[in-house]
Amino acid sequence: MAHGKRYLDATKRYDRERHYSADEAIDVVKSLATAGFDETVEAVVRLGVDPRKADQMIRGTVALPSGTGKDVRVAVFAQGDAANAAEAAGAEFVGAEDLAAQIEGGMLDFDVTIATPDLMPLVGRLGRVLGPRGLMPNPKTGTVTPDPAKAVEEFKGGKVEYRTDRNGNVHVGIGKASFGSEALVANFTAIVDELIKAKPSSSKGRYIRKVTLSSTMGPGVQLDVARLES
């Protein structure tokens, strides 16, 4: 993959072979985030799991104490009082058949999909559209719930989903480059703690294999994994 001049210049401004502490890595990443917009800081964690095995597929949610810095747009499948409450909680899109029709027509202007259990058969029809984009509601992430209003408030307040990809990596945004270092460290620590709690008993050997932090347009900074598990 070809990189631009700004990216290549950034790679010369730190030691690419060094494994940093979380505090040091975040300071480096912030210093390299020089794009003309507030870049997202992302953590990529390589886990010692085999996602092809159902019991090693890591998926869940974690509340980031410092928030995400992102305006999270939410679509909710609900009816009656639950729909009214979700709308009052700030959901951008609320409905049932009408919302399904919008999505089937190509409307995907949202980041999280929440559904009440009774409407999951309807949402299931949208699997081909929502699934590949990671937008399918799931009980494990709290996005299938009889209380969608509470879920809306949580996701807008800093709750994020995480899951392993086919290579055992978890990609999670931990905030914006404009955040203070302490806020980013708090969010990163919350994610690492959550992943350690989610370690499956069938996972053998080193669990956290590699961790990299980067901004949207910046290069990856490696962390000292041994410090994270101590």
NORLINTA-V214374 format. One record per residue. RES is the residue in one letter. NEAR is the number of other ideal C-beta (glycine too) atoms within 8 Angstrom. Layout:
# NORLINTA-V214374
res->RES near->NEAR
res->RES near->NEAR
This chain:
# NORLINTA-V214374
res->M near->2
res->A near->3
res->H near->5
res->G near->6
res->K near->5
res->R near->9
res->Y near->11
res->L near->9
res->D near->8
res->A near->12
res->T near->9
res->K near->5
res->R near->7
res->Y near->10
res->D near->4
res->R near->7
res->E near->3
res->R near->7
res->H near->6
res->Y near->11
res->S near->8
res->A near->12
res->D near->8
res->E near->8
res->A near->13
res->I near->14
res->D near->9
res->V near->11
res->V near->15
res->K near->12
res->S near->8
res->L near->13
res->A near->13
res->T near->7
res->A near->9
res->G near->2
res->F near->5
res->D near->7
res->E near->12
res->T near->12
res->V near->18
res->E near->12
res->A near->14
res->V near->12
res->V near->13
res->R near->11
res->L near->14
res->G near->11
res->V near->13
res->D near->6
res->P near->12
res->R near->5
res->K near->9
res->A near->4
res->D near->6
res->Q near->13
res->M near->10
res->I near->14
res->R near->10
res->G near->11
res->T near->9
res->V near->11
res->A near->9
res->L near->15
res->P near->8
res->S near->10
res->G near->8
res->T near->10
res->G near->9
res->K near->8
res->D near->3
res->V near->9
res->R near->10
res->V near->16
res->A near->14
res->V near->16
res->F near->15
res->A near->14
res->Q near->8
res->G near->6
res->D near->5
res->A near->13
res->A near->14
res->N near->8
res->A near->11
res->A near->15
res->E near->10
res->A near->7
res->A near->12
res->G near->9
res->A near->13
res->E near->8
res->F near->13
res->V near->10
res->G near->11
res->A near->11
res->E near->7
res->D near->7
res->L near->12
res->A near->14
res->A near->8
res->Q near->10
res->I near->13
res->E near->8
res->G near->6
res->G near->5
res->M near->7
res->L near->8
res->D near->6
res->F near->11
res->D near->8
res->V near->12
res->T near->14
res->I near->18
res->A near->14
res->T near->13
res->P near->8
res->D near->5
res->L near->12
res->M near->11
res->P near->6
res->L near->11
res->V near->15
res->G near->7
res->R near->7
res->L near->12
res->G near->9
res->R near->6
res->V near->10
res->L near->12
res->G near->9
res->P near->6
res->R near->7
res->G near->7
res->L near->10
res->M near->10
res->P near->11
res->N near->8
res->P near->7
res->K near->6
res->T near->10
res->G near->10
res->T near->13
res->V near->11
res->T near->12
res->P near->6
res->D near->8
res->P near->18
res->A near->11
res->K near->9
res->A near->12
res->V near->15
res->E near->10
res->E near->11
res->F near->13
res->K near->9
res->G near->8
res->G near->10
res->K near->11
res->V near->11
res->E near->11
res->Y near->14
res->R near->10
res->T near->13
res->D near->9
res->R near->6
res->N near->6
res->G near->12
res->N near->10
res->V near->13
res->H near->9
res->V near->11
res->G near->11
res->I near->12
res->G near->14
res->K near->11
res->A near->11
res->S near->5
res->F near->12
res->G near->5
res->S near->10
res->E near->6
res->A near->10
res->L near->15
res->V near->11
res->A near->11
res->N near->14
res->F near->13
res->T near->9
res->A near->12
res->I near->15
res->V near->12
res->D near->8
res->E near->11
res->L near->14
res->I near->10
res->K near->6
res->A near->8
res->K near->8
res->P near->9
res->S near->4
res->S near->7
res->S near->11
res->K near->4
res->G near->5
res->R near->6
res->Y near->11
res->I near->15
res->R near->9
res->K near->8
res->V near->13
res->T near->10
res->L near->15
res->S near->12
res->S near->14
res->T near->10
res->M near->9
res->G near->13
res->P near->9
res->G near->8
res->V near->13
res->Q near->12
res->L near->14
res->D near->9
res->V near->12
res->A near->6
res->R near->9
res->L near->11
res->E near->8
res->S near->4
